[in-house]
Amino acid sequence: MEQILLDFDLRVMAPELVIVSAAALLSIIDLLLKESRSRKVIGWFGLAAVVLAGVFVTMAFGHEPYQILDDTYRIDSFSLMFKAILLAGTAGVFLLSLASGQEEWKSREGEYYYLLLTALLGAMVMVSSADLITLFVGLELLSLSSYILVGIRKEQGEANEAAWKYVVLGGVSSAFILYGMSFAYGLAGSTNLFEISQRFAEGMGGSGHLFIYLSLFLMMVGFGFKVAFAPFHMWAPDVYQGASTPIAAFLAIVSKTAAFAFIIRVLLVAYSPLMSDASWMEVVSWMLMIVAALSMILGNTIALRQTNAKRLMAYSSIAQAGYLVVPFATIGLVPFDLFPSMLFYLVAYLFMTFGAFVVIEFVTKDRGHGGISAFAGLSRRSPWLAAAMTLFLISLAGLPLTAGFFGKFYLITSTLFNNQEWLAAVMILTTIVSYYYYFGIVRQMYFRPPYSDQKVPVPWLATVAILLGVGGTIGLGLFPEPLLAFIGELDWTSMLSIASNGAPQ
């Protein structure tokens, strides 16, 4: 075993090693610091570790795919692209956390920052895993850290309620996923996704055919809870409302992105033989399309009645999950067609959702409550803040010249290309419905009197975070081609082949 480990080029795991080392080091620093000392320095070190890991991820693009531990852990174009999104989202959460300085978890500030790192590490393990065991370990590391982060403001009743609901439903979803994995292992005799795919291809015509689909359905139920698409979305509004705003942003961006990566790995690798089976289009594809349609319809219609800003964002997130499920539902003979449209939308979703949460944090904090009415008259108090929030909202609504417009445009055209006109119609109609609640906030900002003439105080770190969100939302809206070209040039087919275990070139 020692010789096997020595044969690995650990440079390819530099991002994970940076994050795990930082988490361990910061936990020790937290123990050594006096209780009277501020833990903000731990947050800055954590942010530096995330940025350094992002540098290593950027440097890894363009190299040959690489694997360790008998191809159970992979570094390929797929994992690198998703890690870049995860690291960018977590860096934004660190910025927002450092800027907001939540008083409710000041006594646990050290734990807060290194739990963010362990949650990020779990997400990074998920996107690189090609084995059911490592996938589940990454999933649970992300989940357990997230449960604690949601309930870290333990003096607040709504935070305790949110954490309890999240733990219970998260445990149920993990049980479904593990049960589905047990069927897959029993049928294939292996936990490696490539070996499972090979065994499934051999057993498609035998008696295990139905059990293969059963294992997939069980895992999809678990995935539904993790991603929060309908009808498994009931936990999201309460958890988003009860969690602190930075953690709500983390769940909406990082956790959701990691769960989608999990789904892609399992579907396109382990269950790829099913795509050539007639039952795939008759059962699985229709199941996914119905789930996508339900998520878009329920998320957007229930959001119409929301008066709390974070609950509204939770239902918006459910609807956005529905849009992102569409590429999976319409996978055709060339499954890698889903990557450009889906990844572009994930990047756009990162900028516009993160920016919206930053504005929500400081507007509601200044007003003293989380209601949408907190935005009343914001255009007269802080015009630039109102303009930024308007940009994020119209991007989420999918209006032209924003990142959200091109994200939805590419998803809709991909759906039409796969001859699913009814699903494209649902996407368009629910997008129109979303205008009402997104512009409900805009109406508060521009057509309601302010409760105060004073500007909303926004720290410089939060200003930087908002400007990053604005830059990404406008940049991708005006110049989408560079990102699409970059995604299109990556070697996505490498995720279906056994990778080299030699040193990167």
Secondary structure, 3 states (H helix, E strand, C coil): CHHHHHHCCHHHHHHHHHHHHHHHHHHHHHHHCCCCCCCHHHHHHHHHHHHHHHHHHHHHCCCCCEEECCCCEEECHHHHHHHHHHHHHHHHHHHHHHHHCCHHHHHHHHHHHHHHHHHHHHHHHHHHECEHHHHHHHHHHHHHHHHHHHCCCCCCHHHHHHHHHHHHHHHHHHHHHHHHHHHHHHHHCCCEHHHHHHHHHHHCCCCCHHHHHHHHHHHHHHHHHHHCCCCCCCCHHHHHHHCCHHHHHHHHHHHHHHHHHHHHHHHHHHCHHHHHCHHHHHHHHHHHHHHHHHHHHHHHHHHHHCCEHHHHHHHHHHHHHHHHHHHHHCCCCCHHHHHHHHHHHHHHHHHHHHHHHHHHHHHHHHHCCCEHHHHCCHHHHCHHHHHHHHHHHHHHHCCCCCHHHHHHHHHHHHHHHCCCHHHHHHHHHHHHHHHHHHHHHHHHHHHCCCCCCCCCCCCHHHHHHHHHHHHHHHHHHHCCHHHHHHHHHCCHHHHHCCCECCCCC
